[in-house]
């Protein structure tokens, strides 16, 4: 084992030196990294460096001798069930060497949790294509929400995209079918939310004037079509990003999302979110996303409706245009 040099790639721009080492050599402790920095075993462009040094593309990092087992690159990519790999690849709407955009189906959780054995994050190994880097989810959708969800192919891309989502540089468009017809038919929903515990787990609720620790959420909506006053098709654009924001906002204006019993009201004979003759599944779909592409420009991707919403649209006579092809504008 001898010392060698590694060149920082574009994907690794602005990462801290200690985090860069932990990413590539996860067997190293922070203490070990600090010791190698103090003794000059780790250098950047031939010079001593601090743990917090931010790296730039093209810089050379001296890697001191260390067991190869510590290196991510020296580990073979895990063997993944080809049937599961085929399953996740069927969800791909767009992909390049930086990102993958998937069409998440109904009922598939984005990530694991108590009692959850199969989830989208688990399936991402099927997108490795031999890479040592495991693809990463950049954001999440509820288990019962369908549509576009963005995956980063590398940790560096994940960091860039996460920053875009935090700064609201991402435009999201959702379609939903609601019970009733909003009045007015378009506008802005601006409410404060709190987290509450219910028999279905943690959920959001509209805050009262006495609540503390509230989160303000803002959503613009437009009614695209309606079936009398019974059901309506809304386009929703969240201006903020909170768990269950759209679901609780629709309930707040008296038009719960069809099939969303968590945010409908329990009444004699059932729940206001359930309408006889229609699937008892949440009718909320992430239709379109536009975000800064990590290699420059913007990328817009749209997802087709899930089967249960296709059937509902057909029954109500709603006509939805086919998704536009993915479009990257440099």
N, C-alpha and C positions, 0 to 999 in steps of 0.2 A: 504494500500500500504506500503510495507516494502522493505528495501534494500535486494539485492540478488547478487549472483555471477554468472558470465558467463565465460565459458572456450573458449579461442581462438582456432579455428579450423585450420586445415592445409590450407583450402581454404582462410583463412584470414591472412596468413603470410605476414609480412612486411608492413601492412597497418598502417597509422598514427592513433593514438588513437582518435583524433577528427573526422576523416573521418569514423572510425569504428562506432562511436556514431551516426553520421548523416545517415549512411547507415541503422542502425537498428532502429533509433528513428528520422525519418525525420522531426517530429514536433519540434525538438529542434533547437534553433538558436545557432550560433557560440558563441554568448555572454553568453548564458545560460551554454554551455559546459565549457567555460573558467571560469565562476564563480564557478561551481561545482568542477573544478580542483583546483582553488585557495583555496577553503574552505576545500579541502580534502574529499569531498563527493565521488568523483571518485578516485579509487585507482587501481593500477596494482600489483598483488601479495602482497597486503596489504600495499604498499608504495605509497606515493604521486607521481604523474607523470605529465609530460608536454603534451600539446596538440600534439606536434610533435613526441612524443614517438612512436617508431616503435614496433608493437606487434609481438610476436612469438607464434607458436602453443603451447598449453598447459598452457599458462599464464591465470591467473584468473583476471577478471575485476569486480570491485565492481560497481553495478548499484544502484544509490540512488533511493528513491521513486519518481515516476513520473506517470502522467496519462497514463493508458494503451493504450489510443487512439494514443499515440505517437509511439507505437511500430509497426514495420512492421509485426512482428510475430503474433501480436494480431489481425491483420486484415485478414478477410477471402479472399482467392484468388478470383479475379473477375470472375463472371459468363461469360463464353465465348461461343459464338454460336457453337454448336457441328458440324455444317456443315463446318464452317471455320477451326475448329480444325482438322477435317478429311482431309480438303484440305491441310493444312500444313504438316500433318503427312504423306501424300502420297509423299511428297518431300524428306523424310528422306532417306539418303544414309547410314548413320552410326550414332549411338548414344550410349552413356554410361552416367554415372552419372556426368561427367565433361563437355562433349561437344556433340554437334549435328552438323552433316554436311549435308547440304541440296543441292538439285539440283534445282537451281533457274530457273524458266521458262522464256521464252521470254516475254517481255512487262510488267513484274512485277517490279516496282521500289523497290530498297532495302529499302529506307526510304521515309517518307512523304515530302511534299512540297506544294507550292501553287497549288491548284486545284487537288491534289492527295488525293483521299479518301481511296484507298486500296493499301497497300504496304507490303513488306515482314516483316518489323519490327512490324507492327500491328498484323500480323498473329502469332507472336512468343508466344503470350499468350496461344495458343493451344498446346504448348510444356511444359507447367508448370508441369503437372502431380501432381497437388496438392501442389507444392512448393510455399512458399511465395516469393521466388526470381524469378524475371522475366528474362527469357533468353535474352541475348544481342548479337547483331551482332558484330563480331570482325573486319570485313572489309566489303567493299561494292563492288557490281558489277553494271555497268550501267544498266539502264532499259532494253535495248535491247541486253545485253550480258547474255548468259545462263551459267549454270554449277555450279561447287562446290563453296559453300560459308559456312563459319564456324560460328557457334553460340556457345557462352559460356552459361552454365546453371546457373552460379552464378557470382556475381561481382568479386570475387577473381580470378576465372578462367579467366574472361574477362581481368583483369589487366595483368595476366601472358601472355596470348596470344597476347595482344596488344604490350607488350614489345618484343615478338618474331617477330612480324610483323615489328616493328620499326627497329630492328637490322638486318633485312633481313635473319633471320634464317629459313625463310619459302621459299620453292621451289614451284613456280607456273608454270604450263604448260597449254598453250592455243592452241586450234586449230582454224584455220580460213580458209575461202575460199576467195581468192583475185582475182581481175580482172587483168589478165595479168600473166606473169611469171617473178619472180625476176631474175635479172642478177647482180652478181652471184646467184646461186640457194641456197646458204646458206651463213651465215656470221653474222655480228653484225651491228645493226643500232644504231648510236651514234649521237644524235642531241640535240640541245637546244630548249626548248619550252617556249612559253609565253601564257598567258591567254588573250583571246579577247572576245568581245561581238559581237554576231551575231544575225540574226533574229530568230534563233532557241535557243537562250540563250547563256550562257557562254560556250566557247569551247577552245581548245588548238590549237596552230599554231606553225610552225617552226619559230624560232627567226631569225632575220637578224643580221648582225654585228653591227647594230646601236641600237638594243634593249637592255634594261636593265631589271633587275629583271627576269632573265631567269632561267629555271630549266633544268639541264642536264639529259637526259633519255637514258638508254642503254637497248637494247633488242637483244637477240640472236635468230636467226631463221634458220629453215631448211625446204626445200621443200620436202614434203613427196610424192606428186604425182602431176600430171598436165594433163590438157587436151589441148595439143598443147601449143600455146601461149595465149589461150583465158582465161583460169582459172587455178588456182593452189591451192593446199591444203598445208598450212604452219603449222608447229609447232613453237610456239613462247614462249620464256622464258624471261620474263622481269627481268632485273638485278636491276632495280630501280622501284619505285612505284608512278606513277603520274596519275592523272585523264586523261583518254582518251589516255594514252601513246601508246598502241598498235595500236589504230585506226589512230592516226596522224602519227605514224612511218611508217605504211604500205603506207599511202598516200604520205609520204615523199620520198619513193623509187619508186613511180610511179605505185604502185599496190594497189589501195584502196580495202578495204574489201567489198566483194559483198553485196549490199544492204545498204551500209553506205553512204548515200547521203551527210551527214555532212562533210565527209572528201574526197568525190569524187570531181571532178571538173565539174562545169556547162559548158556544151558545146552545140553547136547548135543541137537541137533535144533531149536533155536530160542531164543526169548526168553520168559520167564515171563509177560510182559504180553500175549502173543498167544495167543488161543484160537481154534482152528479153527471156522469157521462164523460168526464175528463180524467186523465191520468193523475193519480195522487202522488205526483212527483213535482219537486220545485221547478217552476218554469222560469229559470234565470240563466241567461247565456252570455258569456263574455264574447261578444261578436267581433270586436276589432281592437287592435292595439297598435299604437304608433309610438316608437321610442328611438332615442339616439343610438345608432349602430356603433359598436365599439371601434370599428375601423373608419368611422366617419359617415356623415349624412344621417338619414333617418330610414327606418324600416317600418312598413305598414303591412299587417297581416290580418286577414279575416277568417273566421271559422264558420262552417255550415251548421245549421241548427241540429240539435240532437233528435233522435227518432220521436220521442214523446212530444216535443214541441212541433215537429213537422206534422204529426197527426192532429194536434190541436189547431194549428194554423189551417190545415185542410178543412177541419170540421167547422171552423169559424169563417172560412172564406178569406183569410188574410193571405196576401201575396208578398212573399219575401224574395228579394233579388238574390241571385246566386252570389256567393262570396267573390270578391275581386281577387285576382291573382296577387301573390305577395309582391310588394313594390318597394325597392330600395332606391332612395334618391340621394345621390352623392352630395 
